[in-house]
Amino acid sequence: MNFLHSIALGAVEGITEFLPISSTGHLILTSHILKIPQTEFLKTFQIAIQLGAIFSIIALYFKTLTKNLELIKKILVAFLPTAVIGLTFYKIIKNYLFENDFVIIISLFFGGVFLILFERSHKEKPDAVDNLENISYQQSFKIGLFQSVAVIPGVSRAAATILGGLSQNIKRKVIVEFSFLLAIPTMLAATGLELFKNAPTFTPNEFQILVVGFITAFFVAIITIKFLLKFIQEHNFTPFGIYRIFASLIFLMLLF
């Protein structure tokens, strides 16, 4: 793996982390298309690179988090289901699901179908939760249950949490922002665990490659976040569902 690969994957991470299209799935499949050797470092990179995108959320929402302890508590409640499932099935997820391109492609395809069907049936109610502070602890936990499904590569953490929030009668912009914030403990935990287990084996060059990926993901993610917040003011997520279906078919043709 070289620095150009790191920049390419960093850009893919920055674009896909907060869109409902599966960043992990895109990273894994892009790595295959670029013919990057499937080493333990690459597996760790595909998880740890998310830290760059997470720092973009911390930078953009720092004031919101520091002024609202209740919101932080609700985010942590939403994080619990994923923490338990992720720790319990860590080895299976990394050693089997991450290496199964077919699982990722199927998840991309059917996730797109579900996204389209959901948007066709979903109608926002007048009494929908209209700010982050009014999300309840119960709603937070249920959103966390939805997020836990995204331990399967290709499902999309963003899609799972956003659709989970919409089904809990939360306004689109509010749940998108909650999804952003929920990514912080989720991705910090995933990255921290991965680096704790594998960082001692990295070479100096691999650390440099990882840092380049972080920086690329950080700046690209900031642009993506601003785009998504503007996009949802006038559109739903159906275009992303259509994209997922086409992307899965393209990946299928390229890889199989």
N, C-alpha and C positions, 0 to 999 in steps of 0.2 A: 504494500500500500504506500502511495506517495502523497505529496502535498496537493497535487491536482485532484486526486481522488478525495482528499480531505475537504477541499473547497467545494467540490461537486456535491458531496454528501452533506456538508454543512448547509449549502443552499437548499437542498431537498428537505432537510430537517426544518430549516427556518420557514419554508413555504408551507409544509404539510402538518407541522405540529398542532396548530390551532384551527386548521380547517378540518371538516368532518370527512377526511379521506384516508386516514391512517398513515401517520409518519413512519412508524416502524415497518409496516408493509412496504412502503415506498423505498425506504432505506435498504431493506434486505434485497428487494427485487432489483433496485438500481445497482447495488453491489454486484449482483450476478451479471447484469447486462454489461457492466464495465469490466467484468472478468477479474475482479479483485480477489486474490487468494483467500479462501475461507479459513482464516486463522482465528485463534482465540482472541487476538487483539482486535480483529474486525468485529467479532461478536460483541466485545466490550464497547468498542467505538460506537456501534449502532445503538447502544443503550445510553452510554455516557454523553454522547453528542447532544442529547436533549437538554443537558445542563445549560448550554449556550442559549437556547430558546427560553428557558426558564428565567435566566437573568434578565431577559428583555421584559418579562412580566413584572419582575421585582422592580426594575427601573421605572416602568410606566405606572405601576400601582403602589409605589412605596408609601405615599402619603395616605392612601385609602386604608392600607393595612395597619399603619402605625397609629391611626386615629380610631380604630374600631376593633376592640378586643373581642366583642361578641361575634363579629364576622370571622375572625381567626378561629374561634372555637368551633363554629359551624363548618368551616373548611376542614378542620381536623376530624370532626365527626364524619364528614363525607369521605375522608381519606381512609378511615378504619377498614371497611370491607376489602379494599384493594390491598392494603397492607397485609391483612391476614392471608388472603388468597395468594398474593404474590410471594410471601415468605414460604407458605406451605408447599406451593407447586413450583418453586424457583427452578429446580433442576429440570423438571419436565418441560417448562416453558422455554428455557434457554437451549437445552440439548435436543429437543424434539420438535417443538412448534416453530422455533426460529429457523430450523433447517428444512422445514417442509413448505416448499414453494406452493404446492397445490392447496394447502390449507389457507395460505395468505390470499391466493387468487380467488378461491371460493368465498372467503370472508369479504374481500373487496366487492365481488359481484353481488352477493346476496345482501350485503350491507347497503349497496346502492339501491337495490330493489326495495328494501325496507324503508330507506330514507324517502324515496319517491311516494310509496304507499302511505307512509305516515303523514307527509305533507299534504297529500290529497284529502286526508280525513281530519287533519287537525285544524281547529278553529280557536283562535284566542278569545277567551272570555273577558267580559268587561271588568270583572273583579280579579283578574290575574295579578300576581305579585309584581309590583312595578319598581322595586328597588332592592338592592342586595341585603339591606338590614332587615327586611320583612320576610326573608326566607326563613322558615322554621327549622328547628333541629330535626324534626321528623322528615321534612322534605330533604334536608341535607343528607340524612342517612340513606334515604331512598335513591337519591342521585348517586351516592357512593356505590350502592348496589349495582346500578346501571354501569358505572365506570368500571367495576371489577370484571365485567365481561370482556373489557378491552385488554386483558392480559393475553388474549388470543391475538397474535399478530394479524393485522389486516382488518380488525374490527373497527378501530379508531376510537381512542379515548375521548376525543372532542365530540364525535358523533354520539357516543353512548351517553355522555353527561348532558349534552344539549337536548337530545330527544328525551332523556329521563326528566330533565327539568321542565320541558314543554308539557310532558304528560302530567306533571305535578302542578299545572296551572301557573307557571312562571312566565313572564313576558320574555320574548326572544332576546332582546338586548341584555336583559338582566341575567339570564341563564348563560349566555355567551360569556359575559364577564365573570360569572361564578366559575364557569369551566376554565377560564384563563387562570383564576386564582387557585382553583383546586389542583391545577397542574403543578403548582410549586411544591407542596409536600410530596405529591405522588412521584414526580420526576426526581426530586432531591433524594428521596428514599431509594428509588431504583438505581440512580447513578451512584449514590454513596455506597450501596451494597456491592455494586459491580466493581467500583474502584477499590474498595476495601479488599475484595477477594482477589483481584487481578493486577492492580497497579504495581505491586512489587516486582512483577515479572516484565514490566515495560522497559524498553531501551530508551535512552535519551532522545533518539530520533522519533520514536513512537509517541513520546510525551509531546514533542513539538508538533507532530501531525495532529494530535488530539486538540492542542491549544488552537491551531489554525482552524480546525473544524468548529470549535466553540465560538470563536470570534465571528466566523462567517455566519453561523446559525443565529447569533445574537442580532446582528444588524439586519439580516433578511427577515427574521421573525418580527422585528419592530415594524417593518413595512407591511408585513402580512396582517398583523393585528389591526393596524389602522385601516387597511383595506377591508377586512372583515366587518369591523364596526360600521363602516360606511355602507358596505354592501347590504347588510341585513336591515337597513332602514327602509329599503324599497323592494327587497327580494326575500324569498324563502330559500331552503336548502335543496330544492329539487335539482338545480344545475349540478350540484356536487354529487347527487345520486346518479345522474346521467354520466357524469365524468367517471365515477367509480366503475360503472358497468363497462364503459369503453376501455378504461385503463386495465381492467382485469382481462379483457379479451386481448388487448395488445400485449400485455405481459405473458399471457398464455401462449400466444403465437411466437413471441421472441424466445421464451424459455423452453417450450416443449415442441 
